[in-house]
Amino acid sequence: MTNAIETDGLTRHFGRTRAVDRLTLQIPAGRTFALIGPNGAGKTTTLQLVLNLLRPQHGVARLLGCDSRRLGSAQFQRVGYVSEDQQLPDWMTFSQLLDFCRPLYPDWDEGLAAQLARSLNLTSGVPLRTLSRGTRMKARLVATLAYRPDVILLDEPFTALDPLVRDELVRCLLEVAAETPRTVVIASHDIDEVERVADWVGFMVEGRLLFAEPVAALLARFRLVEVGGTGAHRPPLHPLWIPQTPTASALRFVDPTHGQPEAAARIAAAFPAADVRTTTMSLRDIVVALAGRASVDRTQE
């Protein structure tokens, strides 16, 4: 099996709203995959469909090679799920939570649970309901990672957490992912955090997947292009290029085809004798540019 998760034409709507719209996606096994997009993009619904917490109106999702609608205990013992809205038995202490979860999973690793608890400073014996949001998130994560799942699904794990807790969670995820190859899927709108951990990324807007590819490939093919010396003559941009706000002295656009042999020739042909400068882009800059293009495309539909 090369893909831990696959979807084909996956669709789920609530009334007239299509939360997930004909989603076809492959998430390779052993990768850390960030599913990013604005609030309401369909990220949470996608994870819930993959886990069979929701049923699709159309299409199919497969988790660990199994149709999500037929998942059983054998599959769930290999899958971990942590959500910002996940309910905990908040009358329990952290130790009692681990005691409750331990017999449910044959591969529970007591040593790993203790190591993670120490790393995240989880020693409190008070009820979970009295703990901060960040500490409860850390408790959920330890209870999930302790049985060494092959697939870990994290839904908005960084929301409303302070920077120190975010750093602790990121460090924990990096350590666990490096120790044993496993698939980690992080659904988030926090691009800066996921960029630190993900090696694959998919971007959703209004239930549609705009792209899914390795982060390195994405960063390599996008460039911000600034063309100076065009004066009053500014030719129409190629349809592939994404317009950006110009400056007083330069035309600006994003070229998503950098690295292709024809990319440089295309720019040179459009702006002969012009001063052309290209610069690399961060994942955040790329996502903002693509979201802007998607917004314009939707208004023209």
C-alpha positions, 0 to 999 in steps of 0.5 A, a space after each residue: 500500500 503506497 497511500 494511507 488515505 485515498 478519496 475519489 469524488 468524495 462529496 458531502 453537503 449540508 443543505 445547499 452548502 457543499 462542505 466537500 465537493 468531488 474531492 479526489 486526494 491521495 496521501 502517501 503513507 509515511 508522510 506528514 501531510 498538511 491539509 490547509 485552507 481558510 475556515 469553512 474550507 471543508 478540512 474538518 468534514 474531510 477528516 470526518 468522512 475519512 473516519 466514517 464519522 460522517 457519510 458521503 453523499 457521493 464518492 468514497 474514502 479509503 483509510 489504510 486500504 479499507 473503505 471508510 464505511 467499513 472501518 472496524 476495530 482492527 483499523 481504528 486500533 491503527 488510527 489516532 484522531 485528535 480534534 480541537 472540539 474532541 470531548 474528554 471525560 473531564 472528570 478524570 485526571 490525566 493519569 486516569 485518562 491513560 488508565 482508561 485508554 491503555 486496555 483498548 489498544 494492544 500496541 500501547 507503549 507505556 514507556 512512550 506514554 511516560 516519555 511524552 508526558 515528561 516531555 510535555 510536562 504533564 504531571 498534574 493529578 487534577 481533573 482535566 476540566 480544570 486544565 488549560 486548553 493547551 494542556 488538555 490538547 497535550 493530554 489528548 495527544 499523549 493518549 493518542 500517540 501512546 499506542 503508536 498508530 500508523 495514521 494520526 489525524 489532527 484537526 486544528 491542533 494549534 487553534 487558540 494555543 499560546 506560542 510555547 504550547 505550539 512549540 511543544 506540540 510541534 517538537 513532539 510531533 517531529 520527534 514521533 514522526 522521526 522515530 518511526 515512519 507514520 502518516 500524520 495529517 494536520 488539518 489547519 488554517 495556521 500555515 506558519 505552524 504546519 510549514 514547520 512539520 509538513 513535507 506534503 501539503 494540500 490546499 482546500 477552498 470551499 470544499 474543493 482541492 486546489 492542489 496537493 503535492 510535496 512542499 519542496 516541489 511547490 516551493 520550487 515551482 512558484 516565484 514572485 516576478 517583478 518587471 521594471 521598466 515597462 512604463 506605460 506599456 504593460 501587456 496582458 498577463 499570461 493566463 497562468 500568471 497570478 496578478 499581484 498589486 503592482 508598485 510604482 516602478 514594477 509590474 508584479 505577478 506570481 509564476 507557478 511554472 518556474 523551473 519549466 524550460 518554457 517559463 523563462 522564455 514566456 516571460 522574456 517574450 512578454 517583456 523584451 528588454 525589461 528588467 525582470 527579477 524573480 524571488 522565492 516565496 514562502 508557503 504562506 505567500 503561495 497560499 495567499 496568491 492561490 486563494 486570491 486566484 480562486 476568489 477571482 475564478 469563483 466570481 467569474 463562474 
